[in-house]
Amino acid sequence: LKPFCFSASQGVHADLSNSLQLLHHSAMGATSSKGGSSCGGSCCDGLWSRTRRRPARTRQLSVDQVSSLQEALLLDRPDEGKWQPSPTAARAPSLSAAYWASPMPRVMVPSPIGRAGATAAAGAPELGDAMEFDLIIADLDRDAPHHRQPRAVEPPAASAPDAAAGGARAPPSGGRRELPRARSKFAVEQLVASPGSLPKPMYPDDREALLRSVGPTPTFEMLAKVPRTMLEAQTEEAQALRRSLVRGATVVFASAGYPGKRFIFERAAQLGIKSVVIDHPDSWSRGLVEEGIIAKFLPVDMSQSSEDVFRESLALISQLGKDDVTGAADGIATFVELSVPLAARLAEALGLPGYRPESVDSARDKYRTRAALQRAGLPTPRNMLIRQASDLAAAGSHVGFPAVLKPVSGAASLGVKKVNAMHELEACYRDVIAELSSLVVSSGALAKPDGSGLGVHAGDVVDLTVLLEQYLDGKEVDVDIVMSGGEWRYASVSDNGPTEEPYFNETWGLFPSKLPKAEQKALKELAVNCVKALGFFSGVFHVECKYTSTGPQLIEVNARMGGGPMRECNRLVWGVDLVEEALFCALGIPARPVPTPKPKICIAYYFVNARKSGKLRSTAPFEKLSSRPGVMHCDPLVAVGDYVTGSADGMPTWLCQLVVHDENPEKALDILLRLESELEVELD
């Protein structure tokens, strides 16, 4: 047996009495390339860092390894259950761009099974020439299963970002969406007081003690039979192997999000994954069972407290594998911002791969994020907590102006306001506190009260502590990162247009970034280091940064795939499917995406903000734009008769999402900005 170790930072230490772990780790090739026994804290990507509650398993772990890729592709998954998905094929475009900064690390993992860029093995998804760009930001299907008709809302109100949709924007008030549920304690807690009543993270000693009693998941058994070098190769053949290893796995999704996230479950079905969705009984995702896209829907009353949602979810997951429809849970995943803390704690309690709850909690708390960066010696804007009005003067003196006032917890763009001088601070503080106190949680998003009496008043539980932070000048970017084994394996930089101040409403985006390569490199380095500083080792992250006059600065780290167009942009531009990579991480499979050597296409998109307030007369202007040259889509985010808010009256409503393409990023952006300026909508 080879010597082995687990990094103490992963909550595990060497224990030769645990023969199961020893055999598994030995089979995975834990020794370093220099012959040492240290794994640098990345061995098994944290696969054994949690306690597992699952049906009893009597089979012993086999460590006989395969010797070729062909043998590895033929491995059978034990106890997977009888259900099989009915996936649909997906195709992606293949175009080129003029210049770029590579999203791949310079150091490549040596490949024992072929060169990078070689033809994919049989069974790997084919990339064709057809143009397909399925962006669904709003639910525009009134006839979708289990979907209720919308209700018009007046008077004018600021539209709320759909935090439950992983960063995408929900339709503005009065748009096409589900009626709000009468109560939503879970949503309130996670929006404005995260992690709410969820269990506290386990102590390291508890993790280690419980770890010794667990058995291997079917995925672990298969991984033990494949040489680590074969699993970690960054080639098309190795990617095909990783896809084959997820086939038949049972993955539990904590919340489905909004209907526009259907593509996630379709991709999981294409990979042969047996998806199990936990969500409210009336969720749209329930209908995916009949369509053969997911194996099971487990209804949980999401209006309960976070603690009750956790307990009920854990009990349901523990029963998987007993009816032979699916296997026991192999992984826990979520693409929904509000459910990230829940998913982390479920994975911890079940002993499955996943984020550490303490890392998730730090990422979702703006003050704790800044503190973690400061401890790591990373750039940190001046900031100070304001718990009461008497703190204002000290905060203003310490931070300086201009500054940004924002809630500590994850309330998205609501309650975020720019402050230009000390004499504005008190009034802005009163406005922010009043706004936070009056908000309700409706359909998983913060919104203004509409007089219906539905929703939960956030003021009943919201933490009214706010953060005053130094205003960051410069250009804003998104960095989409895939981490595995404690290091980044992919990082793409895309540009963001200037936000609509003082509300910081998003406008346009551009893939790939047209910033100088040196600035892109600095931004990627900061983003990766921030993810590490928060204690993350593996997963998919959407990191927002700015390149300021003093260098790169972090805005926030989102421990999930970016919402809106992020998945499709990365897939179409670089050939990297973030859904696929997130599922690999959820199952403990090494993530090694294989981006194209150069961009296949350049994409620019615009969330068009309403310039004035009023009722929308027609969506014809959006339909007209769809037929213009270079336009991929122009999807309305509002419906006829909806009241939209202009910037003069509050947070602007998003009217539509306009998406264009070109072979050159600057030309794509020029097309986008010209078309947006020409868009005229009629309002009453």
Buried (B, 14 or more C-beta within 10 A) or exposed (E): EEBBBBBEBBBBEBBEEBEBBBBBBBBBBBBEEEEEEBBEBBBBBBBBBBBBBBEEBEEEBBBEBBEEBEEBBEBEBBBBBEBBBEBEEBEBBBBBBBEBBBBBBEEEBEBBBBEBEEEBBEEBBEBEEEBEBEBBBBBBBEEBBBBEEBBEBEEBBBBBBBBBBBBBBBBBBBBBBBBBBEBBBBBBBBBBBBBBBBBEBBEBEEBBEBBBEBBBBBBBBBBBBBBBBBBBBBBBBBBBBBBBBBBBBBBBBBBBBBBBBBBBBBBBBBBBBBBBBBBBEBBBBBBBBEBEBBBBBBBBBBBBBBBBBBBBBBEBBBEBBEEEBBBBBBBBBBBBBBBBBBBBBBBBBBBBBBBBBBBBBBBBBBBBBBBBBEEEEBBBBBBBBBEEEEBBEEBBEEBEBBBBBBBBBBBBBBBBBBBEEBEBBBEBBEBBBEBBBEBBBBBBBBBBBBEEEBBBBBBEBBBBBBBBBBBBEBBBBBBBBBBBBBBBBBBBBBBBBEBBBBBBBBBBBBBBBBBEEEBBBBBBBBBBBBBBBBBBBBBBBBBBBBBBEEEBBBBBBBBBBBBBBBBBBBBBBBBBBBBBBBBBBBBBBBBBBBBBEBBBBBBBBBBBBBBEBBBBEEBEBBEEBBEBEBBBBBBBBBBEEBBBBBBEBBBBBBBBBBBBBBBBBBBBBBBBBEBBEEBEBEBE
